[in-house]
Amino acid sequence: MELGLQRVILELDCQGLMKLIKDPAAMRSSIRGLCFDISELGKSFSDFRVEWVRREANSVAHICAHMVSATERCLFWLDLIPD
């Protein structure tokens, strides 16, 4: 939002989490707070989609997940993805 982006695709390699985010009944889940936060943030964009990708095809996300630390919890790339 801070970058002025209006269209966002959240790619997940966890089908269970994807279904919980897309399903309003997820509020009964033990991670309902996370699902609610993601859903509410998604409303800030003109186009927000949650898509599932095979874990094998999501190697970039795996690499990126290892790049965060306790002090730097959020990283993003707009034009170039990490090697």
WOURNOR-V142209 format. One record per residue. PHI is phi in whole degrees, 0 to 359 (NA if undefined). Layout:
phi
PHI
PHI
This chain:
phi
NA
298
269
80
284
244
239
225
241
263
261
237
255
243
298
299
294
302
296
295
293
283
258
301
288
295
296
271
286
290
251
301
298
296
299
296
300
296
298
293
296
298
291
282
252
288
219
229
231
246
234
263
232
301
304
295
270
251
296
297
298
298
296
297
298
279
272
280
222
295
266
245
273
224
225
209
229
259
248
238
262
297
296
